[in-house]
Amino acid sequence: MRGADIFIGLMSGTSADAIDAVMTRFKGDGAIETIASHSKAMPEGLKAPIFALQSGASRDIYDVCRLDAELAQHYAASVDSLIAKTSVARTDIAAIGNHGQTLLHRPDDNPAFTLQIGDNHRLAELTGITVVGDFRRRDIAAGGQAAPLIPAFHKTLVAPKESAAFLNIGGIANISCIKQGEASGFDTGPGNTLMDAWIRRHKGLDFDRSGAWARAGSLDEKLLKAMLADPYFHRAAPKSTGQDHFNLAWLSALLTDSPAPEDVQRTLLELTAVTASTALRQSGSQSVFTFGGGRHNDFLMARIQDLLGGLSVSPTSKLGVDPDFMEATAFAWLAKQCLDGKPGNDPAVTGARGERVLGVVFPA
């Protein structure tokens, strides 16, 4: 293996459920080889302050600074565990692409901003490996939404004359549409974030395994209609969103009739299914590749398939990328793009004024 080809991608998504790490080799012919992967549950002591900061319930600068440092320590431990699974020397790893933990994403504010924490300086010190981080703010500075970023990577997975759509169901759901080598995409709305927050409040669970609790409820058509009336769903792309908009405070303002908690969960699942499937149908793609944690919600995936009719839906493993590590792999690729001096964004997706090299390099 040539060291310049080997990168590590680190991802902790908006749902803050886990830290995903993947070691990837990018081959000269464009092929991608996954050398190893590792997933570590987000420590319980970090979840509550992350959720509080994401939702706006807290604005404590002390918590921001403490989480920034602590997350770097956990990221470094994940890198150590990942490397331990391989025979790869640290000196053979070109860089770590670290997404960081999103706390706030406000691309439509004036001035626009986005914040991901997880101290990259500390991560480079602890691992002895060059880190590339802070990927989103340059696109924001160039007038873009800074999300979604991975459609640019998805273009490399689809042959130039082919077309396909990608559906990511993380905390927030987003799609990428690739046609004739061109990409488009946007955040469709909530993925798991509202369902996770609701079951956490009522059941003390981190997520609704396989959608079992939602399946026990009944769809509240009135509530669904009220949720779908949110202006975000009717905006044209480019657009992106986060937990600072779709959170329990947003939901509580719509709960006027005190429905049963399981009926709310069922309706939240339908919201994700309807908004994602509508975007996919409108894309005109004949095949859909799925990834992200929501892919493990059997009831949600069944509803999306029902709403898509005969459209082919498959995991991204059919393209050679583990669907549980797609985003981590994408940030390994973005790190490579940065070190190669190549653009990491797609202005057609983010709305930026042009292509930009994304990321800041923190040398080993």
C-alpha positions as CSV (number, residue, x, y, z in Angstrom):
1,M,0.0,0.0,0.0
2,R,1.2,3.5,-0.8
3,G,0.7,5.8,2.1
4,A,-0.5,8.7,0.0
5,D,-3.5,6.6,-0.9
6,I,-4.7,5.7,2.7
7,F,-7.0,8.0,4.5
8,I,-9.2,7.7,7.6
9,G,-12.7,9.3,7.7
10,L,-14.3,10.2,11.0
11,M,-18.0,11.0,11.3
12,S,-20.3,11.8,14.2
13,G,-23.6,12.8,12.8
14,T,-26.4,15.1,13.9
15,S,-28.0,12.3,15.8
16,A,-24.9,12.0,18.0
17,D,-25.4,8.2,18.3
18,A,-21.9,7.0,17.4
19,I,-18.5,7.9,16.2
20,D,-17.8,6.1,12.9
21,A,-14.3,5.6,11.6
22,V,-13.2,4.0,8.4
23,M,-9.8,3.4,6.8
24,T,-9.9,3.7,3.1
25,R,-7.5,3.3,0.2
26,F,-8.2,5.3,-2.9
27,K,-6.7,3.4,-5.8
28,G,-5.3,5.0,-9.0
29,D,-8.1,3.6,-11.1
30,G,-10.7,5.3,-9.0
31,A,-11.6,2.2,-7.1
32,I,-12.2,2.4,-3.3
33,E,-10.9,-0.2,-0.9
34,T,-12.2,-0.3,2.7
35,I,-9.3,-1.6,4.8
36,A,-11.2,-1.5,8.2
37,S,-14.0,0.2,10.0
38,H,-14.9,0.9,13.6
39,S,-18.0,2.3,15.3
40,K,-18.1,3.5,18.9
41,A,-21.3,4.6,20.7
42,M,-21.2,8.2,21.7
43,P,-20.6,8.4,25.4
44,E,-23.8,9.0,27.3
45,G,-22.3,12.0,29.2
46,L,-21.8,13.9,25.9
47,K,-25.2,13.3,24.4
48,A,-27.3,15.5,26.6
49,P,-25.1,18.7,26.2
50,I,-24.9,18.0,22.5
51,F,-28.6,17.8,22.1
52,A,-29.1,20.9,24.3
53,L,-26.8,22.9,22.2
54,Q,-28.2,21.7,18.9
55,S,-31.8,22.5,19.9
56,G,-31.0,25.9,21.4
57,A,-31.9,24.8,24.9
58,S,-28.4,25.7,25.9
59,R,-26.0,28.4,24.8
60,D,-23.4,27.7,27.4
61,I,-19.9,28.5,26.0
62,Y,-18.3,26.4,28.7
63,D,-20.1,23.3,27.4
64,V,-19.0,24.1,23.8
65,C,-15.4,24.4,24.8
66,R,-15.5,21.3,27.0
67,L,-17.2,19.2,24.3
68,D,-14.7,20.4,21.7
69,A,-11.8,19.0,23.8
70,E,-13.6,15.8,25.0
71,L,-14.8,14.9,21.5
72,A,-11.3,15.1,20.2
73,Q,-10.2,12.6,22.8
74,H,-12.9,10.2,21.8
75,Y,-12.2,10.7,18.1
76,A,-8.5,9.8,18.8
77,A,-9.6,6.7,20.7
78,S,-11.7,5.6,17.7
79,V,-8.7,6.2,15.4
80,D,-6.5,4.0,17.7
81,S,-9.1,1.2,17.7
82,L,-9.4,1.4,14.0
83,I,-5.7,1.2,13.4
84,A,-5.4,-1.7,15.8
85,K,-7.6,-3.7,13.5
86,T,-5.0,-3.4,10.7
87,S,-1.3,-3.9,9.9
88,V,-1.1,-0.3,8.6
89,A,1.5,2.0,10.2
90,R,0.5,5.5,11.2
91,T,3.2,6.9,9.0
92,D,1.4,5.2,6.0
93,I,-1.8,7.2,6.7
94,A,-1.9,10.4,4.7
95,A,-4.6,12.2,6.8
96,I,-7.7,11.9,8.9
97,G,-10.7,13.6,7.5
98,N,-12.7,14.7,10.5
99,H,-16.2,15.9,10.0
100,G,-16.6,16.9,13.7
101,Q,-19.9,17.2,15.6
102,T,-22.4,19.7,14.3
103,L,-23.9,22.0,17.0
104,L,-25.5,24.7,14.9
105,H,-26.1,25.0,11.2
106,R,-27.6,28.3,10.1
107,P,-26.8,28.8,6.4
108,D,-29.8,31.2,5.9
109,D,-28.9,33.6,8.8
110,N,-27.3,36.9,8.0
111,P,-24.4,36.4,8.4
112,A,-24.7,32.7,7.7
113,F,-22.7,30.2,9.9
114,T,-22.2,26.6,10.7
115,L,-20.3,25.1,13.7
116,Q,-18.7,21.6,14.0
117,I,-16.6,20.9,17.1
118,G,-14.0,18.2,18.0
119,D,-10.6,20.0,18.4
120,N,-8.6,19.1,15.3
121,H,-5.3,20.4,16.8
122,R,-5.8,18.0,19.7
123,L,-6.7,15.2,17.4
124,A,-3.5,15.6,15.4
125,E,-1.5,15.7,18.6
126,L,-3.1,12.6,20.1
127,T,-2.9,10.5,16.9
128,G,0.3,11.7,15.4
129,I,-1.5,11.9,12.0
130,T,-2.3,14.9,9.9
131,V,-5.9,16.0,10.3
132,V,-8.1,17.8,7.7
133,G,-11.2,19.3,9.3
134,D,-13.5,22.3,9.3
135,F,-14.9,21.3,5.9
136,R,-18.2,23.3,5.8
137,R,-17.3,26.9,6.6
138,R,-15.5,27.7,3.3
139,D,-18.6,26.8,1.4
140,I,-20.7,29.0,3.7
141,A,-18.2,31.8,3.1
142,A,-18.7,31.4,-0.6
143,G,-22.4,31.8,-0.3
144,G,-23.3,28.2,-0.1
145,Q,-25.4,26.0,2.2
146,A,-22.4,23.8,3.1
147,A,-24.7,20.8,2.9
148,P,-25.0,18.3,1.7
149,L,-21.4,17.9,0.8
150,I,-21.3,14.2,-0.2
151,P,-23.0,14.5,-3.6
152,A,-19.6,15.5,-5.0
153,F,-18.3,12.1,-3.7
154,H,-21.3,10.2,-5.0
155,K,-20.5,11.4,-8.5
156,T,-17.3,9.3,-8.3
157,L,-19.4,6.2,-7.6
158,V,-21.7,6.4,-10.7
159,A,-20.5,5.9,-14.2
160,P,-20.6,9.1,-16.3
161,K,-23.5,8.1,-18.4
162,E,-25.5,6.5,-15.6
163,S,-28.0,8.1,-13.2
164,A,-28.9,7.2,-9.6
165,A,-30.2,8.8,-6.4
166,F,-28.7,8.4,-3.0
167,L,-30.8,8.6,0.2
168,N,-29.1,9.3,3.5
169,I,-31.2,8.9,6.6
170,G,-29.2,10.2,9.5
171,G,-30.5,12.7,12.0
172,I,-31.4,14.8,9.0
173,A,-32.3,13.1,5.7
174,N,-30.8,14.2,2.4
175,I,-30.6,13.1,-1.2
176,S,-28.0,13.2,-3.9
177,C,-29.1,12.9,-7.6
178,I,-26.5,12.0,-10.2
179,K,-27.4,12.3,-13.8
180,Q,-24.9,12.3,-16.7
181,G,-22.1,13.1,-14.4
182,E,-23.9,16.1,-12.8
183,A,-25.0,16.2,-9.2
184,S,-27.9,17.8,-7.3
185,G,-29.1,17.3,-3.8
186,F,-30.5,18.8,-0.6
187,D,-31.7,18.1,2.9
188,T,-35.2,16.7,2.6
189,G,-36.0,17.4,6.3
190,P,-35.9,15.3,9.5
191,G,-34.5,11.8,9.3
192,N,-34.2,10.1,12.7
193,T,-33.8,13.3,14.8
194,L,-37.5,13.9,15.8
195,M,-38.2,10.2,16.2
196,D,-35.2,9.7,18.4
197,A,-35.9,12.8,20.5
198,W,-39.6,11.7,21.0
199,I,-38.8,8.1,22.1
200,R,-36.0,9.5,24.3
201,R,-38.5,11.7,26.1
202,H,-41.2,9.1,26.5
203,K,-39.4,5.8,26.7
204,G,-35.9,6.7,27.7
205,L,-34.5,4.9,24.6
206,D,-32.0,6.3,22.1
207,F,-34.0,5.1,19.1
208,D,-37.1,3.2,18.0
209,R,-35.6,-0.2,17.1
210,S,-37.0,-1.3,13.7
211,G,-39.7,1.2,14.1
212,A,-41.6,-1.1,16.5
213,W,-43.1,1.8,18.6
214,A,-44.2,3.7,15.6
215,R,-45.8,0.6,14.2
216,A,-47.9,0.3,17.3
217,G,-49.3,3.8,16.8
218,S,-51.8,5.2,14.3
219,L,-51.1,7.9,11.7
220,D,-52.4,11.4,12.8
221,E,-53.4,12.9,9.5
222,K,-54.0,16.4,11.0
223,L,-50.6,16.5,12.7
224,L,-48.9,15.3,9.5
225,K,-50.6,18.0,7.5
226,A,-49.5,20.6,10.0
227,M,-45.9,19.4,9.9
228,L,-45.8,19.3,6.1
229,A,-47.0,22.9,6.1
230,D,-43.6,24.0,7.4
231,P,-42.1,26.5,4.9
232,Y,-38.9,24.5,4.7
233,F,-40.5,21.7,2.7
234,H,-41.8,24.1,0.1
235,R,-38.5,25.9,-0.5
236,A,-36.6,25.3,-3.7
237,A,-33.1,23.8,-3.5
238,P,-30.3,24.5,-2.6
239,K,-31.3,24.2,1.0
240,S,-30.2,22.5,4.2
241,T,-31.4,22.3,7.7
242,G,-30.7,20.8,11.2
243,Q,-31.8,20.2,14.7
244,D,-31.8,23.9,15.4
245,H,-35.0,24.0,13.3
246,F,-36.5,20.5,13.5
247,N,-36.6,19.7,17.3
248,L,-39.0,19.0,20.1
249,A,-39.9,22.7,20.5
250,W,-40.9,22.8,16.8
251,L,-43.0,19.6,17.3
252,S,-44.6,20.8,20.6
253,A,-45.9,23.9,18.9
254,L,-47.9,21.6,16.6
255,L,-49.3,19.3,19.2
256,T,-52.7,20.9,19.8
257,D,-54.8,17.8,20.5
258,S,-52.7,15.8,22.9
259,P,-52.4,12.7,20.7
260,A,-51.1,9.4,22.1
261,P,-47.2,9.3,22.2
262,E,-47.1,6.3,19.9
263,D,-49.4,8.1,17.4
264,V,-47.0,11.0,17.3
265,Q,-44.1,8.5,16.7
266,R,-46.0,6.9,13.9
267,T,-46.6,10.3,12.3
268,L,-43.0,11.5,12.7
269,L,-42.0,8.3,10.8
270,E,-44.5,9.2,8.1
271,L,-43.1,12.7,7.9
272,T,-39.6,11.3,7.1
273,A,-41.0,8.8,4.7
274,V,-43.2,11.3,2.8
275,T,-40.6,14.1,2.5
276,A,-37.8,11.7,1.4
277,S,-39.9,9.7,-1.1
278,T,-41.4,12.9,-2.6
279,A,-37.9,14.3,-3.3
280,L,-36.8,11.0,-4.8
281,R,-39.8,10.7,-7.1
282,Q,-39.3,14.2,-8.3
283,S,-35.6,13.4,-9.0
284,G,-36.7,11.1,-11.9
285,S,-34.1,8.5,-10.9
286,Q,-34.9,4.9,-11.6
287,S,-32.6,3.5,-8.8
288,V,-32.0,4.6,-5.2
289,F,-29.1,3.7,-3.0
290,T,-29.6,4.0,0.7
291,F,-27.2,4.6,3.7
292,G,-27.3,6.0,7.2
293,G,-28.7,4.8,10.5
294,G,-32.3,5.1,9.5
295,R,-31.8,2.3,7.0
296,H,-32.0,-0.1,9.9
297,N,-35.6,1.1,10.7
298,D,-37.5,-1.6,8.9
299,F,-40.9,0.1,9.2
300,L,-39.5,3.4,7.9
301,M,-37.8,1.7,4.9
302,A,-41.0,-0.3,4.2
303,R,-43.0,3.0,4.1
304,I,-40.4,4.6,1.8
305,Q,-40.5,1.7,-0.5
306,D,-44.4,1.7,-0.5
307,L,-44.4,5.4,-1.4
308,L,-41.8,4.9,-4.2
309,G,-43.8,2.1,-5.8
310,G,-41.7,0.0,-8.1
311,L,-38.5,2.2,-7.9
312,S,-35.5,0.0,-7.1
313,V,-34.1,0.6,-3.6
314,S,-30.7,-0.9,-2.6
315,P,-28.0,-0.3,0.0
316,T,-24.8,1.4,-1.2
317,S,-23.0,-1.9,-0.6
318,K,-24.0,-2.7,-4.2
319,L,-21.6,0.1,-5.2
320,G,-18.8,-1.2,-2.9
321,V,-19.3,1.3,0.0
322,D,-20.6,0.0,3.4
323,P,-23.9,1.9,4.0
324,D,-23.1,2.3,7.7
325,F,-19.8,4.1,6.8
326,M,-20.7,6.0,3.7
327,E,-20.4,9.4,5.3
328,A,-17.1,8.6,7.0
329,T,-15.8,7.4,3.7
330,A,-16.9,10.6,2.0
331,F,-14.9,12.7,4.6
332,A,-11.9,10.5,3.9
333,W,-12.3,11.5,0.3
334,L,-12.8,15.1,1.1
335,A,-9.5,15.0,3.1
336,K,-7.8,13.6,0.0
337,Q,-9.4,16.3,-2.2
338,C,-8.0,19.0,0.2
339,L,-4.5,17.6,0.2
340,D,-4.6,17.3,-3.6
341,G,-5.7,20.9,-3.9
342,K,-9.0,19.8,-5.6
343,P,-12.5,21.1,-5.0
344,G,-14.7,19.3,-2.4
345,N,-18.0,21.1,-3.0
346,D,-20.4,21.1,-5.9
347,P,-21.9,24.5,-6.4
348,A,-24.9,23.0,-8.1
349,V,-25.8,21.3,-4.8
350,T,-24.7,23.9,-2.2
351,G,-25.3,27.1,-4.1
352,A,-21.8,28.4,-3.5
353,R,-20.4,30.9,-5.9
354,G,-18.0,28.4,-7.3
355,E,-15.9,25.3,-6.6
356,R,-13.7,25.5,-3.5
357,V,-11.1,23.4,-1.8
358,L,-12.7,22.5,1.5
359,G,-11.0,21.8,4.8
360,V,-8.1,23.1,6.9
361,V,-4.9,21.1,7.3
362,F,-3.6,20.4,10.9
363,P,-0.2,18.8,10.4
364,A,0.9,15.8,12.4
